[in-house]
Amino acid sequence: MERFVMTTPPARNRSKTALYVTPLDRVTEFGGELHEDGGKLFCTSCNVVLNHVRKSAISDHLKSKTHTKRKAEFEEQNVRKKQRPLTASLQCNSTAQTEKVSVIQDFVKMCLEANIPLEKADHPAVRAFLSRHVKNGGSIPKSDQLRRAYLPDGYENENQLLNSQDC
């Protein structure tokens, strides 16, 4: 008798999330109020990150009072400020950063060619002179970091220069 007893099928544990939706799909779906950067979905006027997987979360945000208030302020300002993800900000090399690296490499090269130990860069008088008279001179690190980070680059550059002169 037990063979013919009807049992109810097990309840499906399906999530109501869209598994294969990207932030770009949501941008095309909702128009100009959203933008995508670095794989994240941003509200342009509120400048907050939204969950791109749940459509209801996006539509709830777009209907919220804070969004409508910020959207009105955003349209009054008529300036588009977009939030950048941290990875994009860290990858950005400014001219100051490239100048800093150039000054440090030149300093290490000068010390090597003049046979000056890198430990002399730690002396307070040298530090004061560099920060006072050299542009970006205060950004020159201590001798241990110079040795670890910049000395191998200088060695490789000089080694390639010597090899090219020998040929």
Phi, psi and chi 1 to 4 in degrees:
 res  aa     phi    psi   chi1   chi2   chi3   chi4
   1 MET       -  -31.8  -95.3  -50.7 -165.8      -
   2 GLU   -65.5  -20.6  -68.9  177.5   22.6      -
   3 ARG   -68.0  -30.0  -71.2 -169.8  -46.6 -170.7
   4 PHE   -97.7    4.7  -60.0  108.1      -      -
   5 VAL   -76.7  129.1  175.1      -      -      -
   6 MET   -88.1  128.3  -57.9 -100.9  -45.1      -
   7 THR  -109.9  152.3   59.4      -      -      -
   8 THR   -78.4  143.2   58.5      -      -      -
   9 PRO   -66.4  151.3   21.2  -28.1      -      -
  10 PRO   -64.4  145.5   19.4  -27.2      -      -
  11 ALA   -68.3  137.6      -      -      -      -
  12 ARG   -80.0  134.6  -70.5 -172.2  179.1  177.2
  13 ASN   -99.4   57.6 -102.6  -11.6      -      -
  14 ARG   -89.0  135.3  -73.8 -175.6   44.8 -162.2
  15 SER   -81.0  154.9  173.6      -      -      -
  16 LYS   -97.9   29.2  -63.8 -162.5  178.5 -163.9
  17 THR  -100.1  146.7   57.9      -      -      -
  18 ALA   -83.9  115.2      -      -      -      -
  19 LEU   -75.5  -33.1  -62.5  176.4      -      -
  20 TYR  -113.3   36.5  -56.7  107.0      -      -
  21 VAL  -104.5  130.7  176.4      -      -      -
  22 THR  -100.5  163.6   63.8      -      -      -
  23 PRO   -59.8  -33.7  -25.4   32.6      -      -
  24 LEU   -64.9  -35.5  -81.7  176.1      -      -
  25 ASP   -61.6  -41.4  -64.2  -23.3      -      -
  26 ARG   -69.2  -33.9  -64.7  -63.5 -173.2 -164.9
  27 VAL   -63.5  -44.6  168.9      -      -      -
  28 THR   -68.4  -30.9   55.3      -      -      -
  29 GLU   -73.6  -40.9 -175.0  176.9  -16.5      -
  30 PHE  -100.0   -5.2  -75.9   96.4      -      -
  31 GLY    85.4 -150.6      -      -      -      -
  32 GLY   -78.3   -0.2      -      -      -      -
  33 GLU   -79.3  -15.1  -64.7 -170.4   51.7      -
  34 LEU  -123.2  155.6  -53.5  173.4      -      -
  35 HIS  -143.9  158.3   68.4  -85.3      -      -
  36 GLU  -114.6  138.2 -178.2  -91.4  -19.9      -
  37 ASP  -153.2  124.3 -165.5    5.8      -      -
  38 GLY    65.8   29.7      -      -      -      -
  39 GLY    79.6   10.7      -      -      -      -
  40 LYS  -119.0  150.9  -63.1 -159.2  179.9  -72.8
  41 LEU  -101.4  124.8 -177.1   67.8      -      -
  42 PHE  -116.6  144.4  -68.4   92.2      -      -
  43 CYS   -84.4  123.8  175.3      -      -      -
  44 THR   -66.3  -42.9  -55.7      -      -      -
  45 SER   -80.0  -34.7   50.1      -      -      -
  46 CYS   -87.8  -22.9  -61.8      -      -      -
  47 ASN    62.1   44.9 -145.4    7.0      -      -
  48 VAL  -124.9  156.2  -65.2      -      -      -
  49 VAL   -84.7  134.3  179.0      -      -      -
  50 LEU  -114.4  154.0  -60.7  172.6      -      -
  51 ASN   -78.6  111.3 -177.3    3.3      -      -
  52 HIS   -78.9  -12.4   70.7  -84.1      -      -
  53 VAL   -75.9  -40.8  178.1      -      -      -
  54 ARG   -97.8  115.0  -68.9 -167.4 -179.5  -95.8
  55 LYS   -65.2  -34.1 -175.4  177.6  177.4  179.7
  56 SER   -65.4  -33.9   62.7      -      -      -
  57 ALA   -65.9  -37.4      -      -      -      -
  58 ILE   -70.0  -47.5  -60.8  168.4      -      -
  59 SER   -66.5  -34.7   56.3      -      -      -
  60 ASP   -64.2  -40.7  -71.6  -13.8      -      -
  61 HIS   -64.5  -42.8  170.5   76.2      -      -
  62 LEU   -67.5  -23.3  -66.4  176.3      -      -
  63 LYS   -91.4   -8.2  -67.1  174.7 -171.9  173.0
  64 SER   -70.6  157.9   69.0      -      -      -
  65 LYS   -67.1  -39.2  -69.8  179.1 -176.9  177.6
  66 THR   -64.9  -36.5   55.3      -      -      -
  67 HIS   -67.2  -44.5  173.1   76.0      -      -
  68 THR   -65.0  -36.7   53.4      -      -      -
  69 LYS   -66.6  -47.0 -177.7  177.5  121.4 -175.8
  70 ARG   -68.0  -32.3  -72.8 -179.3 -178.7  162.9
  71 LYS   -66.0  -40.7 -175.6  177.6  178.2 -176.2
  72 ALA   -64.4  -43.3      -      -      -      -
  73 GLU   -63.2  -39.8  -68.8  172.3    1.3      -
  74 PHE   -64.2  -41.3 -179.9   74.7      -      -
  75 GLU   -71.2  -30.0  -71.3  171.9   -7.9      -
  76 GLU   -68.0  -42.6  -75.3  176.5   14.8      -
  77 GLN   -69.6  -33.8  -67.8  174.5   -6.9      -
  78 ASN    57.2   30.4 -154.6   14.2      -      -
  79 VAL  -120.3  132.2  177.7      -      -      -
  80 ARG   -97.0  108.6  -71.9 -166.1  161.8 -134.4
  81 LYS  -107.9  118.7  -65.0  178.9 -173.6  174.7
  82 LYS  -110.1  134.5  -71.3 -172.9  177.1  179.8
  83 GLN   -75.8  134.2 -176.4  175.8   -1.4      -
  84 ARG  -101.8  143.1  -67.3  172.5   41.5  167.5
  85 PRO   -68.8  158.9   11.4  -15.4      -      -
  86 LEU   -62.1  -37.9 -176.4   62.1      -      -
  87 THR   -63.8  -38.1   54.5      -      -      -
  88 ALA   -68.4  -35.8      -      -      -      -
  89 SER   -68.5  -38.3  -62.3      -      -      -
  90 LEU   -73.3  -26.8  -67.0  176.5      -      -
  91 GLN   -80.6  -14.5  -70.2  173.0   -8.6      -
  92 CYS   -72.6  122.1  177.7      -      -      -
  93 ASN  -102.5  115.4  -77.2  -23.4      -      -
  94 SER   -88.6  171.3   65.7      -      -      -
  95 THR   -66.7  -33.3   56.0      -      -      -
  96 ALA   -64.0  -38.9      -      -      -      -
  97 GLN   -67.0  -42.6  -70.6  172.7  -29.0      -
  98 THR   -68.4  -36.4   54.7      -      -      -
  99 GLU   -64.2  -39.4  -77.8 -177.6   16.6      -
 100 LYS   -61.5  -46.8  173.7 -174.9  167.5 -174.5
 101 VAL   -63.7  -39.2  170.7      -      -      -
 102 SER   -64.2  -43.2  173.4      -      -      -
 103 VAL   -63.3  -42.4  165.9      -      -      -
 104 ILE   -65.8  -43.6  -66.3  171.1      -      -
 105 GLN   -64.5  -40.4  -72.0  173.6  -19.1      -
 106 ASP   -64.7  -38.8  -70.7  -14.5      -      -
 107 PHE   -63.3  -45.2  179.9   76.6      -      -
 108 VAL   -63.9  -41.7  169.7      -      -      -
 109 LYS   -63.1  -42.3 -175.8  177.3  179.1 -178.5
 110 MET   -62.0  -44.2 -179.7  -90.0  -50.4      -
 111 CYS   -63.3  -40.4  -72.6      -      -      -
 112 LEU   -67.3  -43.9  -68.6  175.2      -      -
 113 GLU   -70.1  -31.8  -71.4  176.4   -3.1      -
 114 ALA   -90.1    2.1      -      -      -      -
 115 ASN    59.3   42.8 -156.8   18.0      -      -
 116 ILE  -101.8  125.0  -60.5  172.3      -      -
 117 PRO   -62.2  142.7  -15.5   24.7      -      -
 118 LEU   -65.9  -20.0  -68.0  177.0      -      -
 119 GLU   -64.6  -23.1  -74.3   79.1   19.4      -
 120 LYS   -65.6  -21.0  -62.6  -67.1 -178.0 -177.6
 121 ALA   -68.9  -17.4      -      -      -      -
 122 ASP   -83.1  -13.1  -65.5  -18.6      -      -
 123 HIS   -66.0  136.6 -165.9  -85.3      -      -
 124 PRO   -58.6  -34.3  -21.2   28.3      -      -
 125 ALA   -68.3  -39.5      -      -      -      -
 126 VAL   -66.6  -42.0  174.5      -      -      -
 127 ARG   -60.8  -45.0  -74.0 -106.0  165.5 -122.3
 128 ALA   -63.7  -42.1      -      -      -      -
 129 PHE   -62.9  -45.5  175.4   81.3      -      -
 130 LEU   -63.1  -44.6  -71.1  173.6      -      -
 131 SER   -70.8  -28.7   62.6      -      -      -
 132 ARG   -83.4  -39.9 -160.1  174.2  -46.9  122.5
 133 HIS  -112.0  -11.4  -63.4  -68.2      -      -
 134 VAL  -115.2  128.9  177.5      -      -      -
 135 LYS   -65.0  129.3 -176.6  179.4  177.8 -176.0
 136 ASN    62.5   20.6  -78.5  -24.4      -      -
 137 GLY   -71.3  -27.2      -      -      -      -
 138 GLY   -72.2  -12.0      -      -      -      -
 139 SER   -90.5    1.4   64.4      -      -      -
 140 ILE   -72.2  124.4  -66.0  178.9      -      -
 141 PRO   -75.7  176.4   22.2  -27.5      -      -
 142 LYS   -69.2  168.7  -61.8  -82.2 -174.2  169.8
 143 SER   -63.6  -36.1   62.2      -      -      -
 144 ASP   -65.4  -38.4   60.7  -26.3      -      -
 145 GLN   -73.2  -34.9 -172.6  174.8   -2.5      -
 146 LEU   -59.6  -43.4  -72.1  173.6      -      -
 147 ARG   -66.1  -42.6 -152.2  174.5  -56.4  108.8
 148 ARG   -74.2  -44.2  -85.1 -173.6  -77.1  117.5
 149 ALA   -96.8  -36.5      -      -      -      -
 150 TYR  -108.8  -24.4  -62.7   98.2      -      -
 151 LEU   -66.0  -42.2 -169.7   60.7      -      -
 152 PRO   -61.2  -36.7  -24.6   33.6      -      -
 153 ASP   -63.8  -44.3  -66.5  -21.3      -      -
 154 GLY   -63.5  -39.2      -      -      -      -
 155 TYR   -63.6  -44.7  173.6   76.4      -      -
 156 GLU   -63.6  -42.4  -72.0  -62.4  -37.1      -
 157 ASN   -63.7  -44.3  -67.7  -19.4      -      -
 158 GLU   -67.1  -37.3  -68.9  -62.5  -40.6      -
 159 ASN   -65.1  -42.4 -162.3    9.9      -      -
 160 GLN   -65.7  -37.2  -71.4  175.8   -3.1      -
 161 LEU   -64.7  -42.7 -175.4   65.3      -      -
 162 LEU   -66.0  -40.4  -71.9  173.9      -      -
 163 ASN   -65.8  -36.6  -72.4  -22.3      -      -
 164 SER   -71.8  -28.9   65.7      -      -      -
 165 GLN   -75.3  -31.4  -70.4  175.4   -6.3      -
 166 ASP   -68.8  -31.0  -72.5  -17.3      -      -
 167 CYS   -72.3      -  -65.8      -      -      -
